[in-house]
Amino acid sequence: MPGHRSITEAEKLAAAKLGGIPIRHEQMAVVANIHRAASAVRQHLENSVLRGSDLTWTAFVVLWVVWIWGEPETRHVAEEAGISKGTLTGVARTLEARGLIRRGGHPTDGRLVLLSLTDEGEELMRRVFPQFNEEEAFVVEQLDDECRSVADGLRRVVLKVEEHGEERRRALPNGAEPALRRSGRRPKPKA
């Protein structure tokens, strides 16, 4: 791919640039490779399985969250999908227009919106997810017997950030309140 640098080239350039700076190289490599792997996998899945169903990564993740959780509130879908509520609104409208999800009111709080899959959405997930999982297996096949330990290690990374990330952010020298998001709202602190 023209203009594309391989992971090996990027590692060499980073090592040359950071040679005299006291950093934790192995930890940097882990975090950089989490990002690279996530981007590579996302791009592969969008260009293989999801394209055939005219789904973006974000649309698929929203469908997945709704499929697994049943009838979640929109705020929970956005949080689980790792997107803003504004982004979810656009994705949900598109999926609703395609007949894959429906929005409904909360039974006890009229301000809240619930999402659920339509029969067509349920059928799509039952058809697409096995194909998606085949590609998940493809992208990690070189890990062989390491899959469980890699998954456990990455899970520990997520739990560390979930359980102690906010506390750590506040303890940093500039532990001020986070800057406003593009929406103009501050992120909600974790309870």
C-alpha positions in Angstrom: 0.0 0.0 0.0 1.6 3.3 -1.0 2.5 5.6 1.9 1.8 2.8 4.4 4.6 1.9 6.8 4.9 -1.5 8.3 4.8 -2.2 12.0 8.5 -3.1 11.8 9.4 0.3 10.2 7.3 2.1 12.8 9.0 0.3 15.6 12.5 1.2 14.2 11.5 4.9 13.8 10.1 5.1 17.4 13.2 3.4 18.8 15.4 6.0 17.0 13.3 8.9 18.0 13.0 7.9 21.7 16.5 6.5 22.2 17.6 9.1 24.8 14.3 9.5 26.6 13.8 7.4 29.7 10.7 5.4 29.0 9.3 2.0 29.6 9.8 0.5 26.1 8.0 -2.8 26.7 4.9 -1.1 28.2 4.9 1.4 25.3 5.1 -1.5 22.8 2.1 -3.3 24.5 -0.1 -0.2 24.3 1.0 0.7 20.8 0.3 -2.8 19.6 -3.1 -2.9 21.3 -4.0 0.1 19.2 -2.4 -1.3 16.0 -4.1 -4.6 16.5 -7.5 -3.1 17.2 -7.2 -0.9 14.1 -6.0 -3.7 11.8 -8.7 -6.1 13.0 -11.5 -3.5 12.7 -10.4 -2.6 9.2 -10.2 -6.3 8.2 -13.6 -7.1 9.6 -15.2 -4.0 8.0 -13.7 -4.9 4.6 -14.6 -8.6 4.8 -17.7 -9.6 6.7 -19.4 -6.4 7.5 -19.2 -4.8 4.0 -21.3 -7.6 2.6 -24.1 -6.6 5.1 -23.6 -2.9 4.5 -22.5 -2.4 8.2 -19.9 -0.2 9.6 -17.9 -1.4 12.6 -19.9 1.0 14.9 -23.2 -0.2 13.5 -22.2 -3.8 14.1 -21.1 -3.1 17.7 -24.4 -1.4 18.4 -26.3 -4.3 17.0 -24.1 -6.7 19.0 -24.7 -4.8 22.3 -28.5 -4.7 21.7 -28.5 -8.4 20.7 -26.6 -9.5 23.8 -28.3 -7.2 26.4 -31.8 -7.6 25.0 -33.4 -4.2 25.5 -30.9 -1.8 26.9 -31.2 2.0 27.5 -29.5 4.1 24.8 -27.0 5.5 27.4 -25.8 1.9 28.2 -25.6 1.0 24.5 -23.4 4.1 23.9 -21.2 3.3 26.9 -20.8 -0.4 25.9 -20.1 0.5 22.3 -17.5 3.1 23.3 -19.3 5.9 21.4 -21.0 9.2 22.4 -24.8 9.4 22.8 -24.8 11.7 19.8 -23.0 9.2 17.6 -25.4 6.5 18.8 -28.4 8.6 17.8 -27.2 8.7 14.2 -26.3 5.0 14.1 -29.6 4.1 15.7 -31.6 6.2 13.2 -29.8 4.5 10.4 -30.4 1.0 11.8 -34.0 1.8 12.5 -34.5 3.1 9.0 -33.1 -0.2 7.7 -35.6 -2.1 9.9 -32.9 -3.7 12.1 -33.7 -2.0 15.5 -36.6 -0.3 17.1 -36.6 2.5 19.7 -39.1 2.3 22.5 -39.9 4.2 25.6 -38.9 3.1 29.1 -41.8 1.6 31.1 -41.2 3.8 34.1 -39.2 6.8 32.9 -40.5 8.5 29.8 -37.2 10.4 29.3 -35.3 7.2 28.6 -35.2 5.3 25.3 -34.7 1.5 25.0 -33.3 -0.2 21.9 -34.2 -3.7 20.7 -33.6 -5.8 17.6 -36.4 -6.3 15.1 -36.9 -9.8 13.7 -34.8 -8.7 10.7 -32.1 -7.5 13.1 -32.1 -10.7 15.0 -31.9 -12.7 11.7 -29.0 -10.5 10.5 -27.0 -11.1 13.7 -27.6 -14.8 13.6 -26.4 -14.9 10.0 -23.5 -12.4 10.3 -22.0 -13.3 13.7 -20.8 -16.8 12.7 -19.0 -15.2 9.7 -17.6 -12.5 12.0 -16.4 -15.1 14.4 -14.6 -17.0 11.6 -12.7 -13.8 10.8 -11.9 -13.4 14.5 -10.4 -16.8 14.5 -8.5 -16.0 11.3 -6.9 -12.8 12.7 -5.6 -14.6 15.9 -4.8 -18.0 14.4 -1.0 -17.4 14.9 -1.6 -17.2 18.6 -2.6 -20.9 18.7 -2.7 -21.9 22.4 -2.0 -18.4 23.6 -5.5 -17.1 22.9 -6.7 -17.6 26.4 -3.7 -16.0 28.1 -3.8 -13.0 25.6 -7.5 -12.5 26.2 -7.0 -12.7 30.0 -4.1 -10.2 29.8 -6.1 -7.7 27.8 -9.1 -8.2 30.1 -6.8 -7.2 33.0 -5.8 -4.1 31.2 -9.4 -3.1 30.7 -10.2 -3.9 34.4 -7.3 -1.8 35.6 -8.5 1.3 33.7 -12.1 0.7 34.7 -11.2 0.3 38.4 -8.4 2.8 38.8 -8.1 5.0 35.8 -10.1 7.9 37.2 -8.2 7.8 40.5 -4.9 7.8 38.6 -6.0 10.7 36.3 -6.8 12.8 39.4 -3.4 11.9 41.0 -1.4 13.1 38.0 0.3 16.5 38.3 -2.4 18.2 36.1 -5.2 16.1 37.5 -7.7 18.9 36.8 -11.2 18.1 35.4 -11.1 16.7 31.9 -11.5 19.2 29.1 -14.9 19.6 27.6 -15.8 17.1 24.9 -16.7 18.3 21.5 -20.3 18.1 22.6 -19.5 20.7 25.2 -20.3 18.4 28.0 -17.8 17.0 30.6 -17.5 13.3 30.8 -19.4 11.8 33.7 -17.3 10.6 36.6 -17.4 6.9 37.2 -19.4 6.0 40.3 
